[in-house]
Amino acid sequence: MQRRLIRYKTKPELADKNAELISAVFAELKAANPEGIRYLALRLEDDMFVHFVEAAADDTGGLTRLPAFQAFQSGVRERCAEPPLVRAVGIVGNYRMLGEP
C-alpha cells in the first residue's frame, strides 16, 4: 500500500478553479469506481490544499489515467503560489477517517 500526502498553496485568484478541477476528479472517481484507491482532498482557509492518496502499489494508474485527473495535473504548477510537496506517509492513528489497514 502506498500513501502520499501532497501539500501546496494556490494563487488566491486560482484557488476556486483548482477546487473545481479537484471536484471533477472526485466525480470521475465516483463514476469509474476504481478498486484499491482512497483519496481525500482538503482546502484550508488560506488556499492551501492537502491531498491524501492511498493506493495499492499496482493501482495508482486508476487515478492518474482519469481524464479529470490529467486535466487537474495540467497547469497545477501555474496555479500554485507554493509548489506541490509530495511525501510518503505512514498512518499513526485512524479513527473512522480511513479504511482499516
N, C-alpha and C positions, 0 to 999 in steps of 0.2 A: 504494500500500500504506500503510495506517495502522497505526501501532504505538503502543500505550498501555501505560504502567506505572501500576498503581494500588496504593497502599500505605495501610494503615490498621491500627489496633490495636483488637482487640475487648476487651470486658469479660471478665475471666477466666472468669466463670461462664457466658458465652455463646459461648466460643471453640469448644467441641465442636459446638454447634448450628450455628455458622457453617460449620465444616468439613463437617458432614453436608449442608448445603444446597449447598455447592460440589460435593461428590461427586455429588449428584443432577444438577447441571448437566452434569458430565462424562459421566454415564451417558446422559443425554438426547442430548448431542452425539454420543456413540458410536453411538447408535441412529439418529439423524437424519442423521449424516454430511454436514453442510453443506460445500460446497466453499468454498475461499477463506478459511477461518478456522483460525488456530492459537491455542491458548490454554494457558497454564501457570499454575497457582496453587501457591503455596508458603506453608507455615505455619512461622513462626520460633518458637523456644522461648519467647519472651515474649508469645505470642499476637498477634504482628504477622503480617499476611497481605500477600502481594505477589502481584499478578496481572500477567501479561504477555499482551496480546492483540494479535494481528496479523491484519488483515483487509483484503481488497481494499476500496477506497473504497465500493463499492456492495454489499458483503456483510456489513456489520455487523449487519444485521437478522437474519441467520441465527443469531446468538447471542441477541440481545435479544428475539426473538419466542418463544424457547423458554419453555414454562410453568415449567420448573425455574429458569431464569434470572430470570424475573419473580418467582418465589417467593423467590429469594435476594435480589433487589433490594428486595423489600417488607420493610421493617424493618431493613435493613442499618445505617442510622444509629442506630437504637435499640440495636443490638448492639455499637456502637463506643464505645470509650473515647477514641479519636482518630479524627476523621472521615476519610473517604477523600480521598486526594490523588491526582489524576489528572494525568499528564504525558505529552505526546507524546515519544517517544524514537526515537533512531536507533541502529542496530547498529554498534558499533565493531569488534567481533570476534565470531566464532562458530565454535566447534569442536564439531561433532556435536550441538549442542543444538537448533538451529533448522534449518528447511529452508533451502536455498540461496536467497539473494535473487535 
